[in-house]
Amino acid sequence: MPASRKAHVVLIGDLVASRASKNRRALHRALEQALSTANAAIDHVEPLEITAGDEFQGVFEHLGEALDAALRVRLELLPLADTRHGVGRGSTTTLDPVRGIKDGPAWWAARDAIVEAERAAGRAALGHVRTAYRVAEGEPDDTGTTAAVNAALLCQDHLLGSLSERSLRLVRGLLDGMTQRELAAAEGITASAVSQRVRADGLAVIVQSAQLLRDLP
């Protein structure tokens, strides 16, 4: 008999264009490390783990945790590789605990979301889209919350997809709590140069947005 259903937030992700990689074994190891780093940093119901090929999944109690996990995995892998994520809220159940077969509206919503993210990225104007959020049909949702979250994710994805390799390192450091002076020392540049990048590349916007999204229930 399947377990009783309970509302959770599901994250489904995959690697973007991984078949083009010249060293898929190294890419797989990098993905494993990125998932391990996110699992260590974020509370979860079920840890992020690779399920088949380049796909991975995890379960969280809160939306903010799932969104934080998606961002951390992306930043751990960029610029080596990029990831795409679908986040779904709803009830979940385990059909077969031995084989780990999961089911339920949250899983279906997350699957619909990752398909939508891929579809959106196929449009030239939305080429940086990597994350989408859906609430399962019939589940309660505050008016406008889903639309607002997706609007924030569109902006966050565009900014991240536009960053240079150095700016990616800087935003990772800022999200980890490093100061601009510490980042300047690590990069071998001046604090003024870091400050200019933070302003010009919207790094402070990314950090503030991530902090606000992280607090979502």
RODO-2510 file (C-alpha; in nm, 4 decimals, decimal comma):
residues 217
     n   res          X          Y          Z
     1     m     0,0000     0,0000     0,0000
     2     p     0,1339     0,3488    -0,0807
     3     a     0,2224     0,5779     0,2067
     4     s    -0,0221     0,8519     0,3068
     5     r     0,0016     1,1690     0,1024
     6     k     0,1630     1,4817     0,2425
     7     a     0,2238     1,8259     0,0923
     8     h     0,5854     1,8880    -0,0065
     9     v     0,7886     2,0787    -0,2624
    10     v     0,9611     1,8644    -0,5246
    11     l     1,2652     1,9707    -0,7257
    12     i     1,3457     1,7917    -1,0509
    13     g     1,6563     1,8960    -1,2406
    14     d     1,8749     1,7939    -1,5296
    15     l     2,1911     1,9000    -1,7066
    16     v     2,1557     2,1246    -2,0098
    17     a     2,3130     1,9949    -2,3337
    18     s     2,5163     1,7369    -2,1434
    19     r     2,5496     1,5093    -2,4459
    20     a     2,7840     1,7645    -2,6001
    21     s     3,0307     1,7224    -2,3112
    22     k     3,3659     1,5716    -2,4091
    23     n     3,4103     1,4183    -2,0640
    24     r     3,0754     1,2981    -1,9356
    25     r     3,2353     1,1043    -1,6499
    26     a     3,3938     1,4224    -1,5123
    27     l     3,0657     1,6077    -1,5635
    28     h     2,8796     1,3396    -1,3682
    29     r     3,1292     1,3695    -1,0812
    30     a     3,0891     1,7478    -1,0813
    31     l     2,7117     1,7081    -1,0619
    32     e     2,7432     1,4660    -0,7710
    33     q     2,9628     1,7171    -0,5866
    34     a     2,7201     2,0036    -0,6559
    35     l     2,4296     1,8007    -0,5182
    36     s     2,6319     1,7019    -0,2131
    37     t     2,7186     2,0661    -0,1447
    38     a     2,3535     2,1719    -0,1716
    39     n     2,2389     1,8850     0,0517
    40     a     2,4878     1,9851     0,3202
    41     a     2,3726     2,3474     0,3145
    42     i     1,9932     2,3130     0,2905
    43     d     1,7372     2,1274     0,5007
    44     h     1,5499     1,8657     0,3007
    45     v     1,2911     1,5914     0,3328
    46     e     1,4727     1,3770     0,0767
    47     p     1,8228     1,4750    -0,0428
    48     l     1,9029     1,5705    -0,3971
    49     e     2,0283     1,2640    -0,5795
    50     i     2,0878     1,1522    -0,9358
    51     t     1,8071     0,9256    -1,0504
    52     a     1,8895     0,8330    -1,4095
    53     g     2,1374     0,9697    -1,6597
    54     d     2,1651     1,3443    -1,6067
    55     e     1,8450     1,3874    -1,4052
    56     f     1,8301     1,4504    -1,0314
    57     q     1,5570     1,5141    -0,7767
    58     g     1,4901     1,6014    -0,4151
    59     v     1,2036     1,6836    -0,1815
    60     f     1,1742     1,9828     0,0528
    61     e     0,9315     2,1048     0,3145
    62     h     0,9393     2,4668     0,1999
    63     l     0,9449     2,6357    -0,1403
    64     g     1,2340     2,8594    -0,0359
    65     e     1,4526     2,5568     0,0355
    66     a     1,3840     2,4081    -0,3074
    67     l     1,4594     2,7366    -0,4837
    68     d     1,7781     2,7813    -0,2806
    69     a     1,8861     2,4285    -0,3750
    70     a     1,8265     2,4946    -0,7435
    71     l     2,0332     2,8135    -0,7305
    72     r     2,3183     2,6535    -0,5375
    73     v     2,3421     2,3588    -0,7773
    74     r     2,3560     2,5948    -1,0758
    75     l     2,6242     2,8112    -0,9209
    76     e     2,8327     2,5108    -0,8176
    77     l     2,8398     2,3865    -1,1785
    78     l     2,8597     2,7088    -1,3810
    79     p     3,0456     2,7743    -1,6063
    80     l     3,1426     2,4060    -1,6538
    81     a     2,7803     2,3089    -1,7097
    82     d     2,4311     2,4437    -1,6591
    83     t     2,1233     2,2886    -1,5054
    84     r     1,7510     2,3219    -1,5601
    85     h     1,4954     2,2916    -1,2780
    86     g     1,1256     2,2307    -1,2295
    87     v     0,9779     2,2969    -0,8867
    88     g     0,6345     2,1635    -0,7904
    89     r     0,4244     2,1991    -0,4768
    90     g     0,1617     1,9433    -0,3810
    91     s     0,1089     1,6079    -0,2173
    92     t     0,3592     1,3262    -0,2587
    93     t     0,3567     0,9543    -0,1940
    94     t     0,5978     0,6640    -0,2245
    95     l     0,4546     0,3766    -0,4249
    96     d     0,7495     0,1442    -0,3699
    97     p     0,9945     0,2346    -0,0887
    98     v     1,2313    -0,0483    -0,1814
    99     r     1,2785     0,0684    -0,5384
   100     g     1,2205     0,4341    -0,4534
   101     i     0,9248     0,4836    -0,6867
   102     k     0,7610     0,8192    -0,6092
   103     d     0,4274     0,9580    -0,7220
   104     g     0,1802     1,2348    -0,6554
   105     p     0,0719     1,5797    -0,7768
   106     a     0,3910     1,7540    -0,6602
   107     w     0,5972     1,5286    -0,8876
   108     w     0,3642     1,5907    -1,1810
   109     a     0,3752     1,9664    -1,1198
   110     a     0,7573     1,9643    -1,1036
   111     r     0,7717     1,7656    -1,4278
   112     d     0,5380     2,0135    -1,5977
   113     a     0,7536     2,2986    -1,4667
   114     i     1,0820     2,1647    -1,6041
   115     v     0,9172     2,1047    -1,9416
   116     e     0,7911     2,4628    -1,9359
   117     a     1,1396     2,5949    -1,8475
   118     e     1,2887     2,4063    -2,1418
   119     r     1,0141     2,5287    -2,3741
   120     a     1,0627     2,8898    -2,2645
   121     a     1,4389     2,8703    -2,3173
   122     g     1,3741     2,7711    -2,6772
   123     r     1,2620     3,1268    -2,7444
   124     a     1,5525     3,3559    -2,8315
   125     a     1,4359     3,6321    -2,5982
   126     l     1,4152     3,3874    -2,3048
   127     g     1,7228     3,1827    -2,3769
   128     h     1,8574     3,2072    -2,0208
   129     v     1,5460     3,0601    -1,8546
   130     r     1,6385     2,7599    -1,6412
   131     t     1,3806     2,7428    -1,3593
   132     a     1,0010     2,7289    -1,3338
   133     y     0,7527     2,6724    -1,0507
   134     r     0,4102     2,5111    -1,0555
   135     v     0,1479     2,4336    -0,7912
   136     a    -0,0379     2,1066    -0,8394
   137     e    -0,3974     2,1300    -0,9535
   138     g    -0,6330     2,1414    -0,6587
   139     e    -0,3646     2,2531    -0,4117
   140     p    -0,4119     2,5839    -0,2253
   141     d    -0,2066     2,8728    -0,3607
   142     d    -0,2028     3,2331    -0,2447
   143     t    -0,3344     3,4609    -0,5157
   144     g    -0,0514     3,5689    -0,7406
   145     t     0,2231     3,3812    -0,5543
   146     t     0,3059     3,1430    -0,8394
   147     a     0,3165     3,4246    -1,0931
   148     a     0,5325     3,6389    -0,8632
   149     v     0,7779     3,3550    -0,7981
   150     n     0,8102     3,2805    -1,1688
   151     a     0,8619     3,6494    -1,2446
   152     a     1,1478     3,6585    -0,9927
   153     l     1,2960     3,3388    -1,1357
   154     l     1,2868     3,4780    -1,4900
   155     c     1,4885     3,7796    -1,3792
   156     q     1,7280     3,5737    -1,1665
   157     d     1,7932     3,3288    -1,4492
   158     h     1,8568     3,6069    -1,6995
   159     l     2,1091     3,7770    -1,4714
   160     l     2,2895     3,4502    -1,3933
   161     g     2,3037     3,3498    -1,7572
   162     s     2,4634     3,6822    -1,8466
   163     l     2,7516     3,6643    -1,5957
   164     s     3,1193     3,6165    -1,6740
   165     e     3,3182     3,3431    -1,5016
   166     r     3,4645     3,5911    -1,2525
   167     s     3,1255     3,7404    -1,1707
   168     l     2,9914     3,3888    -1,1094
   169     r     3,2676     3,3343    -0,8545
   170     l     3,1884     3,6690    -0,6933
   171     v     2,8164     3,5992    -0,6604
   172     r     2,8913     3,2547    -0,5128
   173     g     3,1102     3,4236    -0,2546
   174     l     2,8513     3,6879    -0,1744
   175     l     2,5842     3,4226    -0,1243
   176     d     2,8226     3,2412     0,1094
   177     g     2,8633     3,5569     0,3178
   178     m     3,2057     3,6750     0,1974
   179     t     3,2751     4,0462     0,2062
   180     q     3,3794     4,2428    -0,0998
   181     r     3,7235     4,2908     0,0552
   182     e     3,7610     3,9132     0,1014
   183     l     3,6487     3,8531    -0,2554
   184     a     3,8977     4,1089    -0,3855
   185     a     4,1807     3,9311    -0,2052
   186     a     4,0698     3,5932    -0,3398
   187     e     4,0496     3,7271    -0,6958
   188     g     4,3677     3,9308    -0,6785
   189     i     4,1867     4,2517    -0,7724
   190     t     4,0984     4,5709    -0,5888
   191     a     3,7928     4,6093    -0,3687
   192     s     3,6875     4,8907    -0,6011
   193     a     3,6906     4,6494    -0,8975
   194     v     3,4700     4,4082    -0,7052
   195     s     3,2311     4,6891    -0,6148
   196     q     3,2073     4,7957    -0,9784
   197     r     3,1193     4,4403    -1,0859
   198     v     2,8636     4,4055    -0,8084
   199     r     2,6861     4,7148    -0,9386
   200     a     2,7308     4,6680    -1,3129
   201     d     2,6424     4,2954    -1,3245
   202     g     2,3540     4,3122    -1,0802
   203     l     2,5223     4,0802    -0,8299
   204     a     2,3624     4,2530    -0,5326
   205     v     2,0232     4,2098    -0,7016
   206     i     2,0854     3,8359    -0,7411
   207     v     2,1874     3,8037    -0,3772
   208     q     1,8927     4,0047    -0,2448
   209     s     1,6494     3,8158    -0,4672
   210     a     1,7902     3,4818    -0,3510
   211     q     1,7551     3,5839     0,0124
   212     l     1,3914     3,6853    -0,0350
   213     l     1,3063     3,3663    -0,2254
   214     r     1,4853     3,1551     0,0369
   215     d     1,2378     3,2685     0,3035
   216     l     0,9268     3,1514     0,1154
   217     p     0,7200     2,8974     0,3148
***
